[in-house]
Amino acid sequence: MQFDRIIKNGTIVTASDTFVADVGIIGGKIAALANDLTDSADIIDASGLYVMPGGIDSHVHIAQPSGDGIVMADDFESGTRSAAMGGNTSILSFCMQEKGDSLRHSLKVYHDKADGECHIDVAFHMIVTDPTPAVLGQELPALVEDGYTSFKVFMTYENLRLRDDEILNTLDAAKNTGALVMVHCENEDAIRFLIGQHEANGEFSAKSHATTRPIAAEREATHRALSLAEIVDTPIVIVHVSNREAMEEMERARVRGSKVIGETCPQYLMLTADDLDQNEMEGAKFVCSPPPRDKASQDACWDGLQRGVFDLFSSDHCPFRFDDPEGKLIEKGKKSFRWIPNGIPGVATRLPILFSEGVQKGRIDLNRFVALTATNHAKLYGMYPQKGTIAIGSDADIALWDPEKNVTITNDLLAQGCDYTPYEGLEVTGWPVLTMVRGKTVVKDGELSGEKGYGKYLARQKSNLIA
C-alpha cells in the first residue's frame, strides 16, 4: 500500500489505549496502524513523541457581536491559527442569534465570516436568544437536520437570557428534534441585585465582577436548569462549571436519572478571584463569567475531572484585547466593572495546561487527557469517529506531543489576535510540536505552515447522548 504520509516510531494515545505503532495516511484519512510501515516518500519520525488525536475545543467564541464599541480580538483566521498552535484540529464556535433575527440568517453571517479563513476545521453551535414559535417550530427542526445539532441558552446577560418558560419551550423543541442543549448557568436577577449594591457602595473596580457573581448564583441557576431539563426529560450540558456546589447539583441530578454532561475550563484550575484584584485596570484581564473562584474550587474542579463529574475540558475562548479602547479598556469599563468586556483568551493554552498540570503532575493519565480534550467532544457533538480518535478510517487529525518540552507561556507564542494571555509566565512541561489536519501539517515547531482556507465546515450528526 502506497501512503501519502507515514508517522513512524511514535507512541499512539487514544481515550482507551496506549501503544507503539506507525500511522499510514491516505487521502487525509488514517489508512493503517501497524509496525514497520515504509511505503511513502513522506515519513515523519515521531521518536520520543506521543501521537494523539488533535484537540477539539467545543466552546469557543470568535467574531461574536459583543456590544456597542466593543470588538472581539479574534476573527476566524487568527482564532483557528492560535488553536492550531495549541494542538487543536477542530473547534466548535458559537453562532449568536441577535434579537429579532432568524437562526438561518445568523448562520449565514457566521459562515460568511469563516469561509476561506480557517486553518483548522470548524463547526457551529447556535445561541438561541429569541425563541419564537417560528424559530422553535420551523427553523430549529430544519437546521438540526442540516447538521447544526447543538445550541446554547443563557440564564444571564439581560440581552441574551431566557425566562424559565422560554427555556422549557426551547428544551422541548430540542427533545422533539434530537438537538442537544448547552446552558450557561448564572442567576441574572441575583447578579443585578448585587451589582446595584456594589455600585451604591462605590465599588466599581474589576474585583467586584467576582463578588457580584458568587457561587450561590451559579449553584442556584444550575439547580434550576437541571430541574427544567428533568421536567421536559431531555439531556443538557452544563458549561464552564467553576465550583463544587454546582458539581453537587449535577451529581444529584444524575442520581435521579437525568442525563447531564459537565464541562470545566482552565481558568477554574489556574486562576482565582484574587487575580481580578489588581491596580488600575490590570484585573480586567481576568474578567470572565463565571469568574474564577478560590483554591478550594480549583481543587473541586480537579476532583471533577478525575471522577468523571466533567466529561469535557474546553477553553471558553472569548478574547478581547487589553490595551484597546474597543476591548478591555473601553471607556465605560474604566468607570465600572459591569461594562468590562466579559471573557478571556485560552484556545491555544487549553491543552498544554491540562497536559502539564494534569498528566505530568499525576492528576490524570494520558488516556483521560485525550478523552477530556478530544474524544468526548467528538462523541457528544456528533463528530465521532470521523474526529476525536486515531483509528482506521478516521480523519488524520493528529497532534505530536513532546512530553518533556519545557515552555514558558508568553503571548507571542500563541499567534492569537489578543494582546495578552492570562497565563503569561506560566511554565509548562509538554507541548505540541506538530499539528496535522486531515493529513496536512498546519503547524510545526511553533511555525504556521499551512494556508488559511484549508479548514472546512463540519456538518454534524446528532449527539450520542441523544441516540
N, C-alpha and C positions, 0 to 999 in steps of 0.2 A: 504494500500500500504506500503510495506516494503522499507525503504530508506537506501541507503548506508551511507548517512550523512544528517544531518539537521543543518541549521544555524537558530537559534532562536533569537527572540527579537530585531532584528536589524531594522534600517530604510533603506529600499531599495531606491537607487537613480539610475535612468536611465537618458537618454538625454531628456526625456519628462515628467517623473513622479517622485514623491517622496511619498512613502507610507510605512506603517509598515506591515510586513508580514514575515513568515518563508519561508525558501528555502529548498525544498527537492531535494536531488541529487541521481540519479541512473545511474550507468554506465558512470560516468563522465559528465552527462548532467543534466540540470535543469528539474526536472520532476513535480514539484509542487511549486506554490506560494500561500500560504494560511495561515490562522491563526491556531495556536494550533496544529501544526504537532508534533507527538510524536513517530512515529513508526520507531525508529532507535536506534542502540546501540552506535552510534557516533553522539553526539549532541554538537555543538559549540554555546556557549552563546555569542551573539553579542550585549548585552545590552549596550546602550550608544554609539554604533558604527554605522557608515554608511556602508552599504553593496553595493559596487559599482562594475561595470564591471572592470575587470583588465585592466590596461593601455595597449594601443597598441602604440608603438613607431615606426612610419613608416619611420624614417630617421636615420639610424644607419650604421656606418662604422665599420666593425670588420675584423681583419686579412687581411686587404687590402694592396697589394703592394704599397709602398709609396716612392720609390726612393732608390738609392744606399746608403747602410749603415744605412738605417732607418727602424726600426721595430715598428709596431703598438703595443700599450700596451695591448690590449685585444684580446684574441682568443675567440672562441665561448663558451668555458666553463666559463671563467671569465666574459665575456660580458653579457651572459644570467643570470649568477649568480647575477651580480650587478643590472641588470634590474629588477630581481625579488625582490631584497631588496627594490627597489623603487616603488613596487606595480604594476609592469608590468607583463603581462602574455603572450604577443606576441611581437616580434619585426620583422621589415622588414629591412633586411640588404642588402647592395648593393653588387652585383657581377660584378666586373670590367673586361670588355674585354680589354686585352692588345693588342696593335697594332699588326696586323698580325695574331692574334689568332681568333678562331671561338667562337661564343657565346656558343655553346654546350660544347666545351672543357672548357671554363671559368666556366660554371656552374658545370661541373664535379669536377673541382678543389675546388670550394667552398663547394659543397656537401661533398667532402672528408674531408674538414676541420671541417664541422659542425656535420657530422653523429656521433652519440653516445656521443656528448659533451654537448648538450644543456640542460639547466634546464627548459626552457620555450619554447613555440612553435615559429617557425621561418619560414619566407618566404623570397624570394629574389626578389629585383628589379635588372634588368640588367642595366649596364652602357655601352652604345654604344660609342666606340671611333674610330671604323674603319668600317663605314657604306658602305661596298662594295655591289655591286649588289647581290652577293650570300647571304650576311648577311641579307639584307633588303628583298630580293625576295624569299628566300628559308628558311633560318634559323628562322627568326623572326616569320613568319606566323605559322610555326610548333611549336615553343616554346610558342606562345600565346595560341594555342590550348591545350598545355600541362599544362597550368596553370600559366605561367610566363607572367602576363598580364600588366605589367608596366615596364617602363625603363626610364633612365635618360640620358640627354645630357648636356655637358658643353659648355659654351661660354668663359671660361677662362682656364688657365693652358695649356701651349704650347703642352704638350704631350697628353692632353685629349680633347681639344676644337675642335669643328666642325666649318667649314665655313658655311656661310649662305645657300649656295646651298646644302651642306650636311644636314643641319638642315631641309631644305624644303623637301628633299628626305626622311629623316627619319620620319618627321611628316606625310608625305603622306603614307609611309608604315604603320605607326600606324593607320591612318584613315582606311586603307584598311583591317587591321587585327583586329581592335577593341581594340588595346592596348592604354594605357594612358601614356603620356609623361610628365616627370618632367624636369624642366630646371633650371640650375644654371646660373644666370644672372649677369655677370660682363664683361665689355669690356676689353679683354686681351690687345689689342693694346694700349689703353689709359693707362693701368696699366704698361705695359713695357716702355712706354714713360716716365711716372713719376718715375719709378724705375731708369731709366737712369739719370734723373735729380737729384734725391736724391743722388745717388752714386757719380755723378760728384761733388756734393757739400759736399761730405764727410759725408753724413748722413746714417749711417749703423745700428743704433740701432733698437730695436723691435718696437718702437713707429712709425717708418717710414712705417711699414706694413700698418697701418691705413691710413696714409696720401697718400700712393700710390694707395689705393683702395677707392677713395672717393665716396660719394653718387651719384655724376653725372655718374660715371662709371657703377654703379648698375642700376640707373634710365634709362640710355640710352639702356643698354642691355635688361632690362625688356620691354621697349617700342618695341625694335626690335623683341624680342621673341614673343610678343603678335601680332605684325604685321605679322610675318611669319606664326603663327598659324591661323590668320584671312585669309591669302591668301589661305592656304590649307583647311580652315574651319574644324578645329579639336580642341577639348578641350586640355588645358595644365594646369599643376600645376607649379606655380612659388614658388620655395622652399626658405627657410630661408631668408625671406624679413626683412630688417633691418631699414626701414625708411619710412617717409610719402610720399616722392616723388615717390618711386616705387609703393606704395599703390595707389597713384592717377592714375598712368598709368593703373593699374588693374581695378580701378573703371571706368575709361573712356572706357576701352575695354568692360566692361560689359554693359555699356550704348549702345555701338554699337551692342550688341547682342552676344558677344563672351562668351564662357563657360570657365571661369577662376577660378581656385582654388588657394587660397593663404595659405602660411604656414609661421609661425614665430617660434622663439625658445627662451629659457630662457636667453641666452646671450644678446639678444636685449632688454630685460626688465630689466636686473640686472647689466650689465657691460657697461662701456663706453671706448672710446679710451684712456682716461687718465690711465686706468689700464695697458696699454702697456708701459706707460712712467715711468719706474722704473729703479732703479740702477742695474748694472751688467746685468744678463740675466733674472731677475725676470719677466720682461714684456713678455718674450717668453711664459709664462704660458697662456697668453690670446690671442695668435695669432690664429685667425681663419678667414675664409672668407665666406661672407663679414665680415669685422671687426665690433666690437661694435662701436656705434656712439656717441651720446650725450644725454643729458636729454630730449631734445625736441623729439628726435627719439624714446626714450623709451616711452614717453607719446603717441606718434603716434601709436606705436605698441599695447599699451594697448587699445587705441581707436579702432584699427583694430580688436582686439579680441572681444571687446564689440559690435561693429556694424556689424560684420559678413564679414568684408573685409577678415579676416582669418578664414578658416574652420578647420585648423589643427594647433596643437601645438606639435612640435616634438623637439627632443634634438639635432639633427645633431651630435650625439656622434661620435667623431673622435679622439681617445685618443693616446697621445704619452707621455711616461714617461719624467719627467723633469730632474731629476738627472741621466742622462743616455747618453753616447756618441752615442747611437743609437736612441736617442729621441730628445728632445728639445735642448740638449747640443751638438748636432753634431758639429764637428769642423768647417764646413763651415758656420753653423748658427751663430757661435760666431763672424764671420768676417762680415756678412751681414744679415740683416733681411730677404732677399729674399730666403735664404736657410733654415730658421727655419721651421721645420715640422708644417704643417698648419692644425690645428684642436685642439679641446678641449674636455674633457670628460663631460658627462652630463646625461647619460641614467638613473642613479639612482636618480638624483636630480630634474628631469623634473616635476614630479607630485607634490612632496612636495612644490616646489617653487610656482607653479601655484595655489595650494590649499591655501597656506599661504598668498601670495601676492595678489591673485585674489579673492578667496572665502572669506577668513577671513577678508579682508580689504574692502569688499563690491564692488569690481570692476565687478565681475561676480557671477552668482548664481551657486548652486550645479549642476543643470541640464546642464548648459552651460559648466561647468568643465568636466562633463562626455562626452559631445559631442566633445569637443576640444581634449580630451586626449584618447578617445577610439572609440565611436560610429562613428564619421565621418571618421576616418581612416578605420574602417571595411567596411563601405559603399563604400567609394571611391575606395578602393583597393580590392574589390571583396571577402570579408570575412563575410559579414553580411547576415543573423542573427546568423550564427554559432559563430561568435565572436562579441564583442563590445556592448553587451546588457545583461540584466538579463530578460530572457523570457523562457517560457516552450519550450524545445527542443534545446535551445542554449547550447553551452559548458559551464560547470560550471567553468568559468574563473572569479574569484572573488577576489577583494581586500577589506579587512575590514579596515576601517579608524577610528582612534581615533581623532576626530576633535579638542580635547583640549590638545593633547600631544605636549609639547614643546620640541624641539630638536635643539641643536646647531650642524650644519653640520660640520663634520670633515671627512677627507678621510678614516679613519679607520672604519667608519660606512658603507661604500659603497661597500666593498668587490669587488673592481674592480682591474684590472691589472695595472692601472695608479697609480703613486705615489703622486698625488696631485689632489685636486678639486679646480676650480676657485672660488668656493663658500665657502671656508674654513672660519668658524666662523660665517656664516650667521645663524641667529636664525629664525626658522620657527615654526608655530603652525599648527598642523595637520600632521599625519604621518601614513603610512600603517603598521598595526600591524600583519597582516596575508595576505599572497599571496597564492592563490589556483589556480592551473592549471588543468582543466578537473577533478575537484573534489578532487584533491590531494593537500595537503598542501606542498608548496615548501619552504616558509619562514614563520617563526613565531617569533614574538618579536625580530626581527633582527638576528635570527639564521637560517642558512640553514638547512632544514630538509629533503629535497629531494635529490635524487642521480642524477648526470649528466646522460644524455641519456634519461630522461623522456620526455623532449621536443621533438616535432616531426616537420617535414617539412610540410608546408601548401601549397598545390596547390590552386590557387585562380580562382574565376570567373572573368569575365570582369567587369570593373568599372560601378557603377550605373550612372556615368556621361556619359558614352558611350551609355549605354542602353537607 
